[in-house]
Amino acid sequence: MKAIAVQPGAGGPDVVSRPVPEPAPGEALVRIHRVGVDGTDYEVIEGTHGGVPDGDDRLVLGHEAVGVVEDPNGTGLEAGQYVVPTVRRPPPGVETNDYFERGDPDMAPEGEYVERGIVGAHGFMAEYVTSPAAYLVPIPDELAPWGFLVEPISITEKAIEHARASRSAFDWRPESALVLGTGALGLLTAAMFTETLGYERVYCLGRKDRPHPTIDIVERLGATYVDSRETPVDEVAAAYEPMDVVYEATGHATHAFESIDALAPNGVAALLGVPTDWTFEIDGGRLHRDLVLSNKALVGSVNSNRRHFEAAIDTLAALPDWLLESIVTGIYGLDEIERAFPSATAPAATTDGGSGVGPDDDTTIKTAVEFMPI
Amino acid sequence: MKAIAVQPGAGGPDVVSRPVPEPAPGEALVRIHRVGVDGTDYEVIEGTHGGVPDGDDRLVLGHEAVGVVEDPNGTGLEAGQYVVPTVRRPPPGVETNDYFERGDPDMAPEGEYVERGIVGAHGFMAEYVTSPAAYLVPIPDELAPWGFLVEPISITEKAIEHARASRSAFDWRPESALVLGTGALGLLTAAMFTETLGYERVYCLGRKDRPHPTIDIVERLGATYVDSRETPVDEVAAAYEPMDVVYEATGHATHAFESIDALAPNGVAALLGVPTDWTFEIDGGRLHRDLVLSNKALVGSVNSNRRHFEAAIDTLAALPDWLLESIVTGIYGLDEIERAFPSATAPAATTDGGSGVGPDDDTTIKTAVEFMPI
């Protein structure tokens, strides 16, 4: 079968040939339909995040997948059923551990998991994959064409769940949200705030010039586009309003700390970006004091678990078609993967790229690779 | 009647004469038994925090009080009942607002509250005070001598409630806690971790030389004393262990950010100190990345509400007598208030003083003023 693999740090991804995997007991065989491309894939390609499985020199990419059950292999799944695989698995040679047992693999610390297509385990960019049935989340047929968006949406489901949990000790009534980043994840998250989470006022911060399709999407959602070159994060509260929630999806490290200034009293910033080391000055006394006297919180969030995937499928069903059609700017076959990975050979990412935000050329928002048409 | 008042920034507190207050409808008249002294009182005395009521040039101090109902005034309280007053009230001329209505006055932003004895309203260091009955929390007679510890304990009840809430979206099983600060609040909090919250391993960081009574208290609790001069906050994880909870009660601004390094994956730091402005360098990229990839959280917390006072009374009942007797190093009458406020005329506070941590001479841990013996 064909797969898309990469040697991290040694160039773009290639189509390779691999044997069709055989499902072990408890595993199903899944034929892959589509797999999304995101910022994490670029980090893996560049070798700045993740890594190949032990004993291998290449990694099969892909962690945002949707496919159809080809062989249930006695697992209780049904042949022909569409499924979205979750990403984390126990490390090699380990059947389970406390985090997986509790249904919280997303909370496992480094060393207690591998991530398919990211670190230590091959991904889903292949014609066929196998997976324990417990990690395959059924998705209705009519949503299957968009099923590769379930994983990124699940990332936000988790981050928002944790942000809300942090505010659950009092009667919190958030109305305003600021999304940092106008990549695919930022746009999907802005849409969740306006369409499914019921926020009254939503802002989306980026650094794009008008006219731009991402700004059009922000405004069609009824959200407000904030140009970070005119209004830096720490000036948003004064220029617009203090925010009940800030959702950081840029990976720009100063944003994590500037978010404290953007927050309203009792607000929470969910941090999702994965910056590299960067030393800079902050007025730590003022920020610390403000966190305390205004009851603010910062919550880091990575990955997601099966519950978040299930919630993401409900969210996907509730998002308008025009939005999905506008965000997904290209679906490419194996004969044109360079179009699915436009940034893999492009210059360095801009600062509003970063974790999960996706490619950074000027018109691409979200791409996917199609292994099998429906 | 006699009261203890201060002109912020203009010297130590004095005994002054005031008329006995008359309870308005809905208010009870309370005769004060004892009022604790803490770091916030020193900040008010120095004029760095809080402020006098409009139209006044002096503030009656005191926010950690216990008293006895002298005149229920038809409120449903009983004469002779011991009560602890909460601290926040609606601003002058405002009967209530959303935060007070919801039972969350501790979450009210600046301008939506006053704090008795701290900002905008006279405190409880007086022979008699009046208060709406809703802000008077009954305490069993046998606990009344220690009732002035209910307010500081309630501060920790709230901080821990918010910290736990932030971890409530997954199956969190914390075992280790690090308390930054060995003042009265730090010691009470360390005792809560060991005695009532069931933490298996508790550490308390300070900068005292052995032998010292606070170190003796830490060790009698079964906790480990960490000398910050040998092991800075960001080295505690390596030297001891990564912590599920960090509780910051020093007001030392770098601690808020160094706490991220002290945390275990999935850990939470509760921040309570109130530092002044201070600009310094941090490796914000590394800290941001660690918050995200290790699912860590920072939660600021100030003040407390009636529920936290009620929980604090239960906690007080569960703490061992030896601990309370060791922490409370002096109870002084109105004829020796300079002994109740030993730091008001002392040199500048050390860096492990700060919010709620109390006076900083070498043997005093916690003092209170007694207005009426039981």
Interface residues (C-beta under 8 A of the other chain):
Chain A: R102 G103 D104 D106 M107 P109 E110 K158 E161 H162 R164 A165 S166 R167 S168 A169 F170 D171 A253 T254 A256 F257 A264 P265 N266 L271 L272 G273 V274 P275 T276 D277 W278 T279 F280 E281 I282 D283 G284 G285 R286 L287 H288 R289 D290 L291 V292 L293 S294 N295 K296 A297 L298 V299 G300 S301 V302 S355
Chain B: R102 G103 D104 D106 M107 P109 E110 K158 E161 H162 R164 A165 S166 R167 S168 A169 F170 D171 A253 T254 A256 F257 A264 P265 N266 L271 L272 G273 V274 P275 T276 D277 W278 T279 F280 E281 I282 D283 G284 G285 R286 L287 H288 R289 D290 L291 V292 L293 S294 N295 K296 A297 L298 V299 G300 S301 V302 S355
